[in-house]
Amino acid sequence: MHYRSMFPDDLFAQLDRFQRDLQQAFDMESSIRGFARGGFPALNVGTTQKSIEMYVFAPGLEPGTIDVQLEQGVLTIAGQRTDDLHSQAQRATVQINERFAGSFRRVLTLPDEVDAESVSAHYRDGVLHISVARRESVQPRRISVH
């Protein structure tokens, strides 16, 4: 359990926060949430016989601000999330800020079997769902025996 003081003048709380920030900056140990750094937005990627399905967990974004590009088998997801607390700096003193804010970019290399012309992306309830179809020539097919 971490001790967090709500009072900014507490020197020990500031040192504790500084130590945690340094540890997180250099900690690449995996956990239940994935890697400690470089993991925003979090991704789930799976495959079906007909497509590659990606779920990008990025709450607090406007769909129009998310940039999704597929070029030569490389999928890039980029955007920016604003920092609500710092934009209201005159009204609020920030005590704890654990939510990611700023620009982000995730890059995934997809297999050669994808059809770059059949990509769809939908954003709903903070989750971006990207579906990339596989080319028909690589999809399994049933061959009837006579």
Secondary structure, 3 states (H helix, E strand, C coil): CCCCCCCCCCHHHHHHHHHHHHHHHHCCCCECCECCCCCCCEEEEEECCCEEEEEEECCCCCHHHCEEEEECCEEEEEEEECCHHHHCCCCCCCCCCCCCCEEEEEEEECCCCEEEEEEEEEEECCEEEEEEEECHHHCCCCCCCC
